[in-house]
Amino acid sequence: MKLLISLPYSNSQWVYQVLKTHHRYHLSNTTILLPQFKSQTLTGYKYTFTPKGDMKTDWKEEQSDFACDNFLDDSYKISGDKFWDSVDEGEKGPLIQSKIRWIEMSKRIGLDVCYNVETSNLVGNDPMCKDWFKTFYRQNQTMFYVLLNKDLWSHWIRFLFFTNLIPKLNEKLKYKAKPVDFTDFILNTRSVWNVDLIKAYINEYKIKFYYDKEIWKRFLVNLRFLHEEIIGLKGTPTDRFFKKEILWLEDLSIENLQLKFDCPSPLQNNLGNSKLKFENYFSKEANDFMKKQFAEYMQKEFVYYGYPLGKG
């Protein structure tokens, strides 16, 4: 089994599409690919996820349970999830536990579940989710492809930008339209983000962007979890817990991903004509403060995770 894991807003959706295609070409008889369609047949079963984690056969409806690749995202409402419409209010609380039971049950009948993993799905949920994740995938000798951004400063600004944008936008959309999440802004291209749509929302609803120390703390929690509990610092026992390979986003292209995963690509090397300059949405004072803070952490911490100096 192979999984892709990364920090939030790593542009991982682009890489995940190729990994998912690899499973489709080489492991289709033993892997459930998410998001998937209920009508898909695997080993004789037509299956669906239910609130209690049961596997039901002969499901006729042709629609996806989960529109989002990030299966372990336990947000109360994920934009586009058809699943929520059929779940009683009393069942929505322990949804993450139901998903875990479904993954375990699938494994018992010989099926792995391929989905995109972001650290926020683990450190932001019930603590038992993180412990389960590490134990389950270590026992099953899962291969982790860990996607990192060499330019950690740009990654941090992107993280701050979207963590500002989405809750503020949903507050503006309240009673007007359905809530949005980051999947509403994703394109199946290397650049990932639907820049024109994002700019249109910002201009229409006058979204303001600010530095927030709590978001910085959240970024650090995600970064430390990925490097200390999944990758493992060299010389520590965690370094040997998981089979893993580091993928630096800046080094990837469609061509080398095709060679690595031995499959055709569903995407193109389209970097897009329009780009977001995330720093421009924050004040000069905020940028100056953040760059100074980032440089301090780079010297005393980030460089030991393998990030190159000189960024930010």
Contacts in CASP RR format, 6 or more apart in sequence:
PFRMAT RR
TARGET T0000
AUTHOR 0000-0000-0000
METHOD contacts of the structure
MODEL  1
MKLLISLPYSNSQWVYQVLKTHHRYHLSNTTILLPQFKSQTLTGYKYTFT
PKGDMKTDWKEEQSDFACDNFLDDSYKISGDKFWDSVDEGEKGPLIQSKI
RWIEMSKRIGLDVCYNVETSNLVGNDPMCKDWFKTFYRQNQTMFYVLLNK
DLWSHWIRFLFFTNLIPKLNEKLKYKAKPVDFTDFILNTRSVWNVDLIKA
YINEYKIKFYYDKEIWKRFLVNLRFLHEEIIGLKGTPTDRFFKKEILWLE
DLSIENLQLKFDCPSPLQNNLGNSKLKFENYFSKEANDFMKKQFAEYMQK
EFVYYGYPLGKG
1 31 0 8 1.000
1 112 0 8 1.000
1 114 0 8 1.000
1 137 0 8 1.000
1 140 0 8 1.000
1 141 0 8 1.000
1 142 0 8 1.000
1 143 0 8 1.000
2 19 0 8 1.000
2 22 0 8 1.000
2 23 0 8 1.000
2 114 0 8 1.000
2 142 0 8 1.000
2 143 0 8 1.000
2 144 0 8 1.000
2 145 0 8 1.000
3 114 0 8 1.000
3 115 0 8 1.000
3 117 0 8 1.000
3 137 0 8 1.000
3 142 0 8 1.000
3 143 0 8 1.000
3 144 0 8 1.000
3 145 0 8 1.000
4 12 0 8 1.000
4 15 0 8 1.000
4 16 0 8 1.000
4 19 0 8 1.000
4 116 0 8 1.000
4 117 0 8 1.000
4 144 0 8 1.000
4 145 0 8 1.000
4 147 0 8 1.000
5 117 0 8 1.000
5 118 0 8 1.000
5 119 0 8 1.000
5 144 0 8 1.000
5 145 0 8 1.000
5 146 0 8 1.000
5 147 0 8 1.000
5 226 0 8 1.000
5 230 0 8 1.000
6 12 0 8 1.000
6 117 0 8 1.000
6 118 0 8 1.000
6 119 0 8 1.000
6 146 0 8 1.000
6 147 0 8 1.000
6 148 0 8 1.000
6 226 0 8 1.000
7 118 0 8 1.000
7 119 0 8 1.000
7 120 0 8 1.000
7 148 0 8 1.000
7 149 0 8 1.000
7 155 0 8 1.000
7 159 0 8 1.000
7 219 0 8 1.000
7 222 0 8 1.000
7 223 0 8 1.000
7 226 0 8 1.000
8 118 0 8 1.000
8 119 0 8 1.000
8 120 0 8 1.000
8 159 0 8 1.000
8 162 0 8 1.000
8 182 0 8 1.000
8 222 0 8 1.000
9 155 0 8 1.000
9 158 0 8 1.000
9 159 0 8 1.000
9 162 0 8 1.000
9 182 0 8 1.000
10 118 0 8 1.000
10 147 0 8 1.000
10 148 0 8 1.000
10 149 0 8 1.000
10 155 0 8 1.000
10 249 0 8 1.000
11 147 0 8 1.000
11 149 0 8 1.000
11 190 0 8 1.000
11 191 0 8 1.000
11 192 0 8 1.000
11 193 0 8 1.000
11 249 0 8 1.000
12 116 0 8 1.000
12 118 0 8 1.000
12 147 0 8 1.000
13 69 0 8 1.000
13 116 0 8 1.000
13 186 0 8 1.000
13 188 0 8 1.000
13 192 0 8 1.000
14 188 0 8 1.000
14 189 0 8 1.000
14 190 0 8 1.000
14 191 0 8 1.000
14 192 0 8 1.000
14 267 0 8 1.000
15 145 0 8 1.000
15 147 0 8 1.000
15 247 0 8 1.000
15 249 0 8 1.000
15 252 0 8 1.000
15 257 0 8 1.000
16 69 0 8 1.000
16 116 0 8 1.000
17 188 0 8 1.000
17 265 0 8 1.000
17 266 0 8 1.000
17 267 0 8 1.000
18 254 0 8 1.000
18 257 0 8 1.000
18 258 0 8 1.000
18 261 0 8 1.000
18 263 0 8 1.000
18 265 0 8 1.000
18 266 0 8 1.000
18 267 0 8 1.000
19 114 0 8 1.000
19 145 0 8 1.000
19 261 0 8 1.000
20 33 0 8 1.000
20 114 0 8 1.000
21 261 0 8 1.000
21 263 0 8 1.000
21 264 0 8 1.000
21 265 0 8 1.000
21 266 0 8 1.000
22 261 0 8 1.000
22 262 0 8 1.000
22 263 0 8 1.000
23 31 0 8 1.000
23 33 0 8 1.000
23 114 0 8 1.000
24 31 0 8 1.000
24 33 0 8 1.000
24 263 0 8 1.000
25 262 0 8 1.000
25 263 0 8 1.000
25 264 0 8 1.000
26 262 0 8 1.000
26 263 0 8 1.000
27 112 0 8 1.000
29 42 0 8 1.000
29 43 0 8 1.000
30 110 0 8 1.000
30 111 0 8 1.000
30 112 0 8 1.000
31 111 0 8 1.000
31 112 0 8 1.000
31 113 0 8 1.000
31 114 0 8 1.000
32 42 0 8 1.000
32 47 0 8 1.000
32 106 0 8 1.000
32 111 0 8 1.000
32 112 0 8 1.000
32 113 0 8 1.000
32 114 0 8 1.000
33 114 0 8 1.000
34 66 0 8 1.000
34 69 0 8 1.000
34 71 0 8 1.000
34 113 0 8 1.000
34 114 0 8 1.000
34 115 0 8 1.000
34 116 0 8 1.000
35 64 0 8 1.000
35 65 0 8 1.000
35 66 0 8 1.000
35 67 0 8 1.000
35 68 0 8 1.000
35 69 0 8 1.000
36 64 0 8 1.000
36 65 0 8 1.000
37 62 0 8 1.000
37 63 0 8 1.000
37 64 0 8 1.000
38 46 0 8 1.000
38 47 0 8 1.000
38 48 0 8 1.000
38 59 0 8 1.000
38 61 0 8 1.000
38 62 0 8 1.000
38 63 0 8 1.000
38 64 0 8 1.000
38 65 0 8 1.000
39 46 0 8 1.000
39 59 0 8 1.000
39 60 0 8 1.000
39 61 0 8 1.000
39 62 0 8 1.000
40 46 0 8 1.000
40 47 0 8 1.000
42 111 0 8 1.000
43 109 0 8 1.000
43 110 0 8 1.000
43 111 0 8 1.000
45 55 0 8 1.000
45 57 0 8 1.000
45 109 0 8 1.000
46 57 0 8 1.000
46 58 0 8 1.000
46 59 0 8 1.000
46 60 0 8 1.000
47 55 0 8 1.000
47 56 0 8 1.000
47 57 0 8 1.000
47 59 0 8 1.000
48 55 0 8 1.000
48 56 0 8 1.000
48 59 0 8 1.000
48 65 0 8 1.000
49 65 0 8 1.000
49 66 0 8 1.000
49 83 0 8 1.000
49 98 0 8 1.000
49 99 0 8 1.000
49 102 0 8 1.000
50 56 0 8 1.000
50 98 0 8 1.000
51 87 0 8 1.000
51 88 0 8 1.000
51 91 0 8 1.000
51 95 0 8 1.000
51 98 0 8 1.000
52 91 0 8 1.000
52 98 0 8 1.000
52 101 0 8 1.000
53 98 0 8 1.000
53 99 0 8 1.000
53 101 0 8 1.000
53 102 0 8 1.000
53 105 0 8 1.000
54 105 0 8 1.000
55 102 0 8 1.000
55 105 0 8 1.000
55 106 0 8 1.000
55 109 0 8 1.000
63 82 0 8 1.000
64 82 0 8 1.000
65 81 0 8 1.000
65 82 0 8 1.000
65 83 0 8 1.000
66 78 0 8 1.000
66 81 0 8 1.000
66 83 0 8 1.000
67 78 0 8 1.000
67 79 0 8 1.000
67 80 0 8 1.000
67 81 0 8 1.000
67 82 0 8 1.000
67 183 0 8 1.000
68 78 0 8 1.000
68 79 0 8 1.000
68 80 0 8 1.000
68 81 0 8 1.000
68 181 0 8 1.000
68 183 0 8 1.000
69 115 0 8 1.000
69 116 0 8 1.000
69 183 0 8 1.000
70 115 0 8 1.000
70 116 0 8 1.000
70 117 0 8 1.000
70 118 0 8 1.000
70 121 0 8 1.000
70 183 0 8 1.000
71 99 0 8 1.000
71 113 0 8 1.000
71 115 0 8 1.000
71 116 0 8 1.000
71 121 0 8 1.000
72 96 0 8 1.000
72 99 0 8 1.000
72 115 0 8 1.000
72 117 0 8 1.000
72 121 0 8 1.000
72 122 0 8 1.000
72 125 0 8 1.000
72 129 0 8 1.000
72 133 0 8 1.000
73 118 0 8 1.000
73 120 0 8 1.000
73 121 0 8 1.000
74 95 0 8 1.000
74 96 0 8 1.000
74 99 0 8 1.000
74 121 0 8 1.000
74 124 0 8 1.000
74 125 0 8 1.000
74 126 0 8 1.000
74 129 0 8 1.000
75 181 0 8 1.000
76 92 0 8 1.000
77 84 0 8 1.000
77 179 0 8 1.000
78 84 0 8 1.000
78 181 0 8 1.000
78 183 0 8 1.000
79 178 0 8 1.000
79 179 0 8 1.000
79 180 0 8 1.000
79 181 0 8 1.000
79 183 0 8 1.000
79 184 0 8 1.000
80 178 0 8 1.000
80 183 0 8 1.000
84 92 0 8 1.000
87 95 0 8 1.000
91 98 0 8 1.000
96 125 0 8 1.000
96 126 0 8 1.000
96 129 0 8 1.000
97 126 0 8 1.000
97 128 0 8 1.000
100 129 0 8 1.000
100 132 0 8 1.000
102 113 0 8 1.000
103 113 0 8 1.000
103 136 0 8 1.000
104 136 0 8 1.000
106 112 0 8 1.000
106 113 0 8 1.000
107 113 0 8 1.000
107 140 0 8 1.000
112 140 0 8 1.000
117 133 0 8 1.000
119 222 0 8 1.000
119 223 0 8 1.000
119 225 0 8 1.000
119 226 0 8 1.000
119 230 0 8 1.000
120 218 0 8 1.000
120 222 0 8 1.000
121 129 0 8 1.000
122 129 0 8 1.000
122 130 0 8 1.000
122 133 0 8 1.000
122 225 0 8 1.000
123 130 0 8 1.000
123 221 0 8 1.000
123 222 0 8 1.000
123 225 0 8 1.000
130 225 0 8 1.000
130 229 0 8 1.000
134 229 0 8 1.000
134 230 0 8 1.000
134 241 0 8 1.000
137 144 0 8 1.000
137 242 0 8 1.000
138 241 0 8 1.000
138 242 0 8 1.000
141 243 0 8 1.000
142 242 0 8 1.000
142 243 0 8 1.000
143 243 0 8 1.000
143 244 0 8 1.000
143 245 0 8 1.000
144 230 0 8 1.000
144 242 0 8 1.000
144 243 0 8 1.000
144 244 0 8 1.000
144 245 0 8 1.000
145 244 0 8 1.000
145 245 0 8 1.000
145 247 0 8 1.000
146 226 0 8 1.000
146 230 0 8 1.000
146 231 0 8 1.000
146 244 0 8 1.000
146 245 0 8 1.000
146 246 0 8 1.000
146 247 0 8 1.000
147 247 0 8 1.000
147 249 0 8 1.000
148 246 0 8 1.000
148 247 0 8 1.000
148 248 0 8 1.000
148 249 0 8 1.000
148 307 0 8 1.000
149 155 0 8 1.000
149 248 0 8 1.000
149 249 0 8 1.000
149 250 0 8 1.000
150 248 0 8 1.000
150 249 0 8 1.000
150 250 0 8 1.000
150 251 0 8 1.000
150 307 0 8 1.000
150 308 0 8 1.000
150 311 0 8 1.000
151 250 0 8 1.000
151 311 0 8 1.000
151 312 0 8 1.000
152 298 0 8 1.000
152 302 0 8 1.000
152 307 0 8 1.000
152 311 0 8 1.000
153 291 0 8 1.000
153 294 0 8 1.000
153 311 0 8 1.000
153 312 0 8 1.000
154 278 0 8 1.000
154 311 0 8 1.000
154 312 0 8 1.000
156 219 0 8 1.000
156 290 0 8 1.000
156 294 0 8 1.000
157 278 0 8 1.000
157 279 0 8 1.000
157 282 0 8 1.000
157 290 0 8 1.000
158 278 0 8 1.000
159 215 0 8 1.000
159 219 0 8 1.000
160 209 0 8 1.000
160 211 0 8 1.000
160 212 0 8 1.000
160 215 0 8 1.000
160 216 0 8 1.000
160 219 0 8 1.000
160 278 0 8 1.000
160 282 0 8 1.000
160 290 0 8 1.000
161 209 0 8 1.000
161 276 0 8 1.000
161 278 0 8 1.000
161 281 0 8 1.000
162 182 0 8 1.000
163 212 0 8 1.000
163 215 0 8 1.000
163 218 0 8 1.000
164 207 0 8 1.000
164 208 0 8 1.000
164 209 0 8 1.000
164 210 0 8 1.000
164 212 0 8 1.000
164 215 0 8 1.000
165 198 0 8 1.000
165 201 0 8 1.000
165 202 0 8 1.000
165 207 0 8 1.000
165 209 0 8 1.000
166 180 0 8 1.000
166 181 0 8 1.000
166 182 0 8 1.000
168 205 0 8 1.000
168 207 0 8 1.000
168 208 0 8 1.000
169 180 0 8 1.000
169 201 0 8 1.000
169 205 0 8 1.000
169 207 0 8 1.000
170 179 0 8 1.000
170 180 0 8 1.000
172 205 0 8 1.000
172 207 0 8 1.000
173 179 0 8 1.000
173 180 0 8 1.000
173 205 0 8 1.000
184 197 0 8 1.000
185 193 0 8 1.000
185 194 0 8 1.000
185 197 0 8 1.000
185 198 0 8 1.000
186 192 0 8 1.000
186 193 0 8 1.000
186 194 0 8 1.000
187 193 0 8 1.000
187 194 0 8 1.000
188 266 0 8 1.000
188 267 0 8 1.000
189 267 0 8 1.000
189 268 0 8 1.000
189 270 0 8 1.000
189 271 0 8 1.000
189 272 0 8 1.000
190 254 0 8 1.000
190 267 0 8 1.000
190 268 0 8 1.000
190 269 0 8 1.000
190 270 0 8 1.000
190 271 0 8 1.000
191 270 0 8 1.000
191 271 0 8 1.000
191 272 0 8 1.000
191 275 0 8 1.000
193 276 0 8 1.000
195 272 0 8 1.000
195 274 0 8 1.000
195 275 0 8 1.000
195 276 0 8 1.000
196 274 0 8 1.000
198 276 0 8 1.000
199 274 0 8 1.000
199 276 0 8 1.000
201 207 0 8 1.000
202 281 0 8 1.000
209 281 0 8 1.000
209 282 0 8 1.000
210 282 0 8 1.000
210 286 0 8 1.000
211 282 0 8 1.000
211 286 0 8 1.000
211 289 0 8 1.000
211 290 0 8 1.000
216 293 0 8 1.000
220 297 0 8 1.000
223 302 0 8 1.000
223 305 0 8 1.000
227 233 0 8 1.000
227 305 0 8 1.000
228 236 0 8 1.000
228 238 0 8 1.000
229 238 0 8 1.000
230 242 0 8 1.000
230 244 0 8 1.000
231 238 0 8 1.000
231 239 0 8 1.000
231 244 0 8 1.000
231 246 0 8 1.000
231 305 0 8 1.000
232 238 0 8 1.000
232 239 0 8 1.000
232 241 0 8 1.000
233 239 0 8 1.000
233 304 0 8 1.000
253 269 0 8 1.000
254 265 0 8 1.000
254 267 0 8 1.000
254 268 0 8 1.000
254 269 0 8 1.000
257 265 0 8 1.000
258 264 0 8 1.000
258 265 0 8 1.000
279 287 0 8 1.000
282 290 0 8 1.000
291 312 0 8 1.000
294 312 0 8 1.000
295 312 0 8 1.000
298 307 0 8 1.000
298 309 0 8 1.000
298 310 0 8 1.000
298 311 0 8 1.000
298 312 0 8 1.000
299 309 0 8 1.000
303 309 0 8 1.000
END
